[in-house]
Amino acid sequence: MEFQNIERSFRSKNVCTLSRFSDGLYGTIVDVIGDADLQGKLMGMGLFVGTRFQLFQRGTLKSRIPFLLAVSETRIALGWELADKILVEE
C-alpha cells in the first residue's frame, strides 16, 4: 500500500492530524503528508494507510511527551512532528 503524499483539500469533519486526535479513541490512518523518507520510516514502524490504532496518550509539543499508539499488541511512541503529518479518522 502506498501513501498519497498530498495534503487533502477535502478534509471531512472526521479527518484530522494525529496531533489533534483525542486520548482513548480508536482511529484509522488515512494519509500521510510527507516525502518518501517519512513514509518509509512510518512503514518501518508498521504504520500504513488503513492501520487501525488506539491513542493511549496524546503528546505535547512543549513538554516533549510522545504520542503513544496501540496497534494490535504493539505500542508505538511518536513525536509531535510525526503526529502532525499523519491524517487519521475516527
Buried (B, 14 or more C-beta within 10 A) or exposed (E): EEBEEEEEEEBEEEBBBBBEBEEEEEBBBBBBBBEEEBBEEBBEBEBBBEBEBBBBBBBEEEEEBBBBBBBEEEEBBBBBEBBBBBBBBE
